[in-house]
Amino acid sequence: MALSQAARLTIALELKQRLPRLIFAAVDAFPLADGGKEGGVAVIAVRSLPPDERLDSSVAASLEELAGGSHRPPVQLKARQIHMQIAEAPSLDLKVNWHDVVDYSRLLQKGLPSAVEALQHQQDSAQVLHSTHEWWELKAALSKASAPEHAVAASKPYKKACIGAAISLLHQRDKTHAGKGAGFQEATMTSTTMQIVHLLARRVAHEKEALQLDALAKGEELSTSTWKPLLQRLCSAAEAAAPLPKLDCLDEWCQQLRETDYEMFKQGLRDVEGQDALLAWRERWGADGYGGLSGESAASTSSTLAKESSDAMRHVESLIPAGSELTFLAQTGSFMYDLQVETSDMDFSLIYQALPDSLLSLKPPREEFSQHVHQVREEGSMTIE
């Protein structure tokens, strides 16, 4: 469904309000982006999640884990969805799939069709609803790399995704007809399904195959057996396509966005006197005696432990993730209750905190870790949690 100029402006304004730090948004022309529904329009959006939102979402996820009794659920890359209704087109079924820049870069590297095709828009395209200079900087970086946007669309992951979806639609029609029984019936597609198969296959085809696909679509050929040979040839060609190389410029782009957002976040925390609130908080925290067990504090604490624990203490301190500070460390287990013997394991429990800039970086420190170390000594092994 084509959008009017008024509808595009309304959607763009709504997206900017509902998705802070929006980098890019455009109508998603991939045939299955809206689930293949007639009258539906899908939009793909890319945003850089603001630091405060990322912190809030992390805390909320941790609280859900705690309340539900779950522990470290697997991380899934999935689009967040917004369903919108606009006055300019009340019957329009509008679905917005948005991705954080980090998720988008990973999906692009995997050849997700919607992510790949978002890059193919030009700056003056009517399908582009919103863009910032950061988006066009990404396109410029890709052009300088070994895989600009047209090469990404020619890669094996993208081609396999497109032709695989087309063949899957044919198989679905075959299964539908096979289930009817009553002897052999040639499987046929609906006109809508045929048009989707045509658009999917055309994304993979070269000039000769594209002409054949166009002829089938123009002749309204609905028989799956007529389409299968051509699609199978396109599938073999997709298998032989070049793989998509590792695009380091994607990580560099995401890193730059993260650093920019963090500086904006810091500026927003400054009080009326111009003092850096983060620095002031850390100074108060240290003055109250909670400066961690690094440096002199760590040395003084280590000196109070038994001599046989000194090596273990140094090892424990070396395990703290980069960009973090040790806040609490205690030898636990049998030692905690004065029940240890010479062959007892040495158990240590610690709490560490990440510095704000590392916590909000592209690769934040691990939230927790556990390590079991076997020492070549009579006193036993050591466990750190």
Secondary structure as a PSIPRED ss2 file (coil, helix, strand):
# PSIPRED VFORMAT (PSIPRED V4.0)

   1 M C   1.000  0.000  0.000
   2 A C   1.000  0.000  0.000
   3 L C   1.000  0.000  0.000
   4 S C   1.000  0.000  0.000
   5 Q H   0.000  1.000  0.000
   6 A H   0.000  1.000  0.000
   7 A H   0.000  1.000  0.000
   8 R H   0.000  1.000  0.000
   9 L H   0.000  1.000  0.000
  10 T H   0.000  1.000  0.000
  11 I H   0.000  1.000  0.000
  12 A H   0.000  1.000  0.000
  13 L H   0.000  1.000  0.000
  14 E H   0.000  1.000  0.000
  15 L H   0.000  1.000  0.000
  16 K H   0.000  1.000  0.000
  17 Q H   0.000  1.000  0.000
  18 R H   0.000  1.000  0.000
  19 L C   1.000  0.000  0.000
  20 P C   1.000  0.000  0.000
  21 R C   1.000  0.000  0.000
  22 L E   0.000  0.000  1.000
  23 I E   0.000  0.000  1.000
  24 F E   0.000  0.000  1.000
  25 A E   0.000  0.000  1.000
  26 A E   0.000  0.000  1.000
  27 V E   0.000  0.000  1.000
  28 D C   1.000  0.000  0.000
  29 A C   1.000  0.000  0.000
  30 F C   1.000  0.000  0.000
  31 P C   1.000  0.000  0.000
  32 L C   1.000  0.000  0.000
  33 A C   1.000  0.000  0.000
  34 D C   1.000  0.000  0.000
  35 G C   1.000  0.000  0.000
  36 G C   1.000  0.000  0.000
  37 K C   1.000  0.000  0.000
  38 E C   1.000  0.000  0.000
  39 G C   1.000  0.000  0.000
  40 G E   0.000  0.000  1.000
  41 V E   0.000  0.000  1.000
  42 A E   0.000  0.000  1.000
  43 V E   0.000  0.000  1.000
  44 I E   0.000  0.000  1.000
  45 A E   0.000  0.000  1.000
  46 V E   0.000  0.000  1.000
  47 R E   0.000  0.000  1.000
  48 S C   1.000  0.000  0.000
  49 L C   1.000  0.000  0.000
  50 P C   1.000  0.000  0.000
  51 P H   0.000  1.000  0.000
  52 D H   0.000  1.000  0.000
  53 E H   0.000  1.000  0.000
  54 R H   0.000  1.000  0.000
  55 L H   0.000  1.000  0.000
  56 D H   0.000  1.000  0.000
  57 S H   0.000  1.000  0.000
  58 S H   0.000  1.000  0.000
  59 V H   0.000  1.000  0.000
  60 A H   0.000  1.000  0.000
  61 A H   0.000  1.000  0.000
  62 S H   0.000  1.000  0.000
  63 L H   0.000  1.000  0.000
  64 E H   0.000  1.000  0.000
  65 E H   0.000  1.000  0.000
  66 L H   0.000  1.000  0.000
  67 A H   0.000  1.000  0.000
  68 G H   0.000  1.000  0.000
  69 G C   1.000  0.000  0.000
  70 S C   1.000  0.000  0.000
  71 H C   1.000  0.000  0.000
  72 R C   1.000  0.000  0.000
  73 P C   1.000  0.000  0.000
  74 P C   1.000  0.000  0.000
  75 V C   1.000  0.000  0.000
  76 Q C   1.000  0.000  0.000
  77 L C   1.000  0.000  0.000
  78 K C   1.000  0.000  0.000
  79 A C   1.000  0.000  0.000
  80 R E   0.000  0.000  1.000
  81 Q E   0.000  0.000  1.000
  82 I E   0.000  0.000  1.000
  83 H E   0.000  0.000  1.000
  84 M E   0.000  0.000  1.000
  85 Q E   0.000  0.000  1.000
  86 I E   0.000  0.000  1.000
  87 A C   1.000  0.000  0.000
  88 E C   1.000  0.000  0.000
  89 A E   0.000  0.000  1.000
  90 P E   0.000  0.000  1.000
  91 S E   0.000  0.000  1.000
  92 L E   0.000  0.000  1.000
  93 D E   0.000  0.000  1.000
  94 L E   0.000  0.000  1.000
  95 K E   0.000  0.000  1.000
  96 V E   0.000  0.000  1.000
  97 N E   0.000  0.000  1.000
  98 W E   0.000  0.000  1.000
  99 H E   0.000  0.000  1.000
 100 D E   0.000  0.000  1.000
 101 V H   0.000  1.000  0.000
 102 V H   0.000  1.000  0.000
 103 D H   0.000  1.000  0.000
 104 Y H   0.000  1.000  0.000
 105 S H   0.000  1.000  0.000
 106 R H   0.000  1.000  0.000
 107 L H   0.000  1.000  0.000
 108 L H   0.000  1.000  0.000
 109 Q H   0.000  1.000  0.000
 110 K C   1.000  0.000  0.000
 111 G C   1.000  0.000  0.000
 112 L C   1.000  0.000  0.000
 113 P H   0.000  1.000  0.000
 114 S H   0.000  1.000  0.000
 115 A H   0.000  1.000  0.000
 116 V H   0.000  1.000  0.000
 117 E H   0.000  1.000  0.000
 118 A H   0.000  1.000  0.000
 119 L C   1.000  0.000  0.000
 120 Q C   1.000  0.000  0.000
 121 H C   1.000  0.000  0.000
 122 Q C   1.000  0.000  0.000
 123 Q C   1.000  0.000  0.000
 124 D C   1.000  0.000  0.000
 125 S C   1.000  0.000  0.000
 126 A C   1.000  0.000  0.000
 127 Q C   1.000  0.000  0.000
 128 V E   0.000  0.000  1.000
 129 L E   0.000  0.000  1.000
 130 H E   0.000  0.000  1.000
 131 S E   0.000  0.000  1.000
 132 T C   1.000  0.000  0.000
 133 H H   0.000  1.000  0.000
 134 E H   0.000  1.000  0.000
 135 W H   0.000  1.000  0.000
 136 W H   0.000  1.000  0.000
 137 E H   0.000  1.000  0.000
 138 L H   0.000  1.000  0.000
 139 K H   0.000  1.000  0.000
 140 A H   0.000  1.000  0.000
 141 A H   0.000  1.000  0.000
 142 L H   0.000  1.000  0.000
 143 S H   0.000  1.000  0.000
 144 K H   0.000  1.000  0.000
 145 A C   1.000  0.000  0.000
 146 S C   1.000  0.000  0.000
 147 A C   1.000  0.000  0.000
 148 P C   1.000  0.000  0.000
 149 E H   0.000  1.000  0.000
 150 H H   0.000  1.000  0.000
 151 A H   0.000  1.000  0.000
 152 V H   0.000  1.000  0.000
 153 A H   0.000  1.000  0.000
 154 A C   1.000  0.000  0.000
 155 S C   1.000  0.000  0.000
 156 K H   0.000  1.000  0.000
 157 P H   0.000  1.000  0.000
 158 Y H   0.000  1.000  0.000
 159 K H   0.000  1.000  0.000
 160 K H   0.000  1.000  0.000
 161 A H   0.000  1.000  0.000
 162 C H   0.000  1.000  0.000
 163 I H   0.000  1.000  0.000
 164 G H   0.000  1.000  0.000
 165 A H   0.000  1.000  0.000
 166 A H   0.000  1.000  0.000
 167 I H   0.000  1.000  0.000
 168 S H   0.000  1.000  0.000
 169 L H   0.000  1.000  0.000
 170 L H   0.000  1.000  0.000
 171 H H   0.000  1.000  0.000
 172 Q H   0.000  1.000  0.000
 173 R H   0.000  1.000  0.000
 174 D H   0.000  1.000  0.000
 175 K H   0.000  1.000  0.000
 176 T H   0.000  1.000  0.000
 177 H H   0.000  1.000  0.000
 178 A H   0.000  1.000  0.000
 179 G C   1.000  0.000  0.000
 180 K C   1.000  0.000  0.000
 181 G C   1.000  0.000  0.000
 182 A C   1.000  0.000  0.000
 183 G C   1.000  0.000  0.000
 184 F C   1.000  0.000  0.000
 185 Q C   1.000  0.000  0.000
 186 E C   1.000  0.000  0.000
 187 A C   1.000  0.000  0.000
 188 T E   0.000  0.000  1.000
 189 M C   1.000  0.000  0.000
 190 T C   1.000  0.000  0.000
 191 S H   0.000  1.000  0.000
 192 T H   0.000  1.000  0.000
 193 T H   0.000  1.000  0.000
 194 M H   0.000  1.000  0.000
 195 Q H   0.000  1.000  0.000
 196 I H   0.000  1.000  0.000
 197 V H   0.000  1.000  0.000
 198 H H   0.000  1.000  0.000
 199 L H   0.000  1.000  0.000
 200 L H   0.000  1.000  0.000
 201 A H   0.000  1.000  0.000
 202 R H   0.000  1.000  0.000
 203 R C   1.000  0.000  0.000
 204 V C   1.000  0.000  0.000
 205 A C   1.000  0.000  0.000
 206 H C   1.000  0.000  0.000
 207 E H   0.000  1.000  0.000
 208 K H   0.000  1.000  0.000
 209 E H   0.000  1.000  0.000
 210 A H   0.000  1.000  0.000
 211 L H   0.000  1.000  0.000
 212 Q H   0.000  1.000  0.000
 213 L H   0.000  1.000  0.000
 214 D H   0.000  1.000  0.000
 215 A H   0.000  1.000  0.000
 216 L H   0.000  1.000  0.000
 217 A H   0.000  1.000  0.000
 218 K H   0.000  1.000  0.000
 219 G C   1.000  0.000  0.000
 220 E C   1.000  0.000  0.000
 221 E C   1.000  0.000  0.000
 222 L C   1.000  0.000  0.000
 223 S E   0.000  0.000  1.000
 224 T H   0.000  1.000  0.000
 225 S H   0.000  1.000  0.000
 226 T H   0.000  1.000  0.000
 227 W H   0.000  1.000  0.000
 228 K H   0.000  1.000  0.000
 229 P H   0.000  1.000  0.000
 230 L H   0.000  1.000  0.000
 231 L H   0.000  1.000  0.000
 232 Q H   0.000  1.000  0.000
 233 R H   0.000  1.000  0.000
 234 L H   0.000  1.000  0.000
 235 C H   0.000  1.000  0.000
 236 S H   0.000  1.000  0.000
 237 A H   0.000  1.000  0.000
 238 A H   0.000  1.000  0.000
 239 E H   0.000  1.000  0.000
 240 A C   1.000  0.000  0.000
 241 A C   1.000  0.000  0.000
 242 A C   1.000  0.000  0.000
 243 P C   1.000  0.000  0.000
 244 L C   1.000  0.000  0.000
 245 P C   1.000  0.000  0.000
 246 K C   1.000  0.000  0.000
 247 L C   1.000  0.000  0.000
 248 D H   0.000  1.000  0.000
 249 C H   0.000  1.000  0.000
 250 L H   0.000  1.000  0.000
 251 D H   0.000  1.000  0.000
 252 E H   0.000  1.000  0.000
 253 W H   0.000  1.000  0.000
 254 C H   0.000  1.000  0.000
 255 Q H   0.000  1.000  0.000
 256 Q H   0.000  1.000  0.000
 257 L H   0.000  1.000  0.000
 258 R H   0.000  1.000  0.000
 259 E H   0.000  1.000  0.000
 260 T H   0.000  1.000  0.000
 261 D H   0.000  1.000  0.000
 262 Y H   0.000  1.000  0.000
 263 E H   0.000  1.000  0.000
 264 M H   0.000  1.000  0.000
 265 F H   0.000  1.000  0.000
 266 K H   0.000  1.000  0.000
 267 Q H   0.000  1.000  0.000
 268 G H   0.000  1.000  0.000
 269 L C   1.000  0.000  0.000
 270 R C   1.000  0.000  0.000
 271 D C   1.000  0.000  0.000
 272 V C   1.000  0.000  0.000
 273 E C   1.000  0.000  0.000
 274 G C   1.000  0.000  0.000
 275 Q C   1.000  0.000  0.000
 276 D C   1.000  0.000  0.000
 277 A H   0.000  1.000  0.000
 278 L H   0.000  1.000  0.000
 279 L H   0.000  1.000  0.000
 280 A H   0.000  1.000  0.000
 281 W H   0.000  1.000  0.000
 282 R H   0.000  1.000  0.000
 283 E H   0.000  1.000  0.000
 284 R H   0.000  1.000  0.000
 285 W H   0.000  1.000  0.000
 286 G H   0.000  1.000  0.000
 287 A H   0.000  1.000  0.000
 288 D C   1.000  0.000  0.000
 289 G C   1.000  0.000  0.000
 290 Y C   1.000  0.000  0.000
 291 G C   1.000  0.000  0.000
 292 G C   1.000  0.000  0.000
 293 L C   1.000  0.000  0.000
 294 S C   1.000  0.000  0.000
 295 G H   0.000  1.000  0.000
 296 E H   0.000  1.000  0.000
 297 S H   0.000  1.000  0.000
 298 A H   0.000  1.000  0.000
 299 A H   0.000  1.000  0.000
 300 S H   0.000  1.000  0.000
 301 T H   0.000  1.000  0.000
 302 S H   0.000  1.000  0.000
 303 S H   0.000  1.000  0.000
 304 T H   0.000  1.000  0.000
 305 L C   1.000  0.000  0.000
 306 A C   1.000  0.000  0.000
 307 K H   0.000  1.000  0.000
 308 E H   0.000  1.000  0.000
 309 S H   0.000  1.000  0.000
 310 S H   0.000  1.000  0.000
 311 D H   0.000  1.000  0.000
 312 A H   0.000  1.000  0.000
 313 M H   0.000  1.000  0.000
 314 R H   0.000  1.000  0.000
 315 H H   0.000  1.000  0.000
 316 V H   0.000  1.000  0.000
 317 E H   0.000  1.000  0.000
 318 S H   0.000  1.000  0.000
 319 L C   1.000  0.000  0.000
 320 I C   1.000  0.000  0.000
 321 P C   1.000  0.000  0.000
 322 A C   1.000  0.000  0.000
 323 G C   1.000  0.000  0.000
 324 S E   0.000  0.000  1.000
 325 E E   0.000  0.000  1.000
 326 L E   0.000  0.000  1.000
 327 T E   0.000  0.000  1.000
 328 F E   0.000  0.000  1.000
 329 L E   0.000  0.000  1.000
 330 A E   0.000  0.000  1.000
 331 Q E   0.000  0.000  1.000
 332 T E   0.000  0.000  1.000
 333 G H   0.000  1.000  0.000
 334 S H   0.000  1.000  0.000
 335 F H   0.000  1.000  0.000
 336 M H   0.000  1.000  0.000
 337 Y H   0.000  1.000  0.000
 338 D C   1.000  0.000  0.000
 339 L C   1.000  0.000  0.000
 340 Q C   1.000  0.000  0.000
 341 V C   1.000  0.000  0.000
 342 E C   1.000  0.000  0.000
 343 T C   1.000  0.000  0.000
 344 S C   1.000  0.000  0.000
 345 D C   1.000  0.000  0.000
 346 M E   0.000  0.000  1.000
 347 D E   0.000  0.000  1.000
 348 F E   0.000  0.000  1.000
 349 S E   0.000  0.000  1.000
 350 L E   0.000  0.000  1.000
 351 I E   0.000  0.000  1.000
 352 Y E   0.000  0.000  1.000
 353 Q E   0.000  0.000  1.000
 354 A E   0.000  0.000  1.000
 355 L C   1.000  0.000  0.000
 356 P H   0.000  1.000  0.000
 357 D H   0.000  1.000  0.000
 358 S H   0.000  1.000  0.000
 359 L H   0.000  1.000  0.000
 360 L C   1.000  0.000  0.000
 361 S C   1.000  0.000  0.000
 362 L C   1.000  0.000  0.000
 363 K C   1.000  0.000  0.000
 364 P C   1.000  0.000  0.000
 365 P C   1.000  0.000  0.000
 366 R C   1.000  0.000  0.000
 367 E C   1.000  0.000  0.000
 368 E C   1.000  0.000  0.000
 369 F C   1.000  0.000  0.000
 370 S C   1.000  0.000  0.000
 371 Q E   0.000  0.000  1.000
 372 H E   0.000  0.000  1.000
 373 V E   0.000  0.000  1.000
 374 H C   1.000  0.000  0.000
 375 Q C   1.000  0.000  0.000
 376 V C   1.000  0.000  0.000
 377 R C   1.000  0.000  0.000
 378 E C   1.000  0.000  0.000
 379 E C   1.000  0.000  0.000
 380 G C   1.000  0.000  0.000
 381 S C   1.000  0.000  0.000
 382 M E   0.000  0.000  1.000
 383 T E   0.000  0.000  1.000
 384 I E   0.000  0.000  1.000
 385 E C   1.000  0.000  0.000
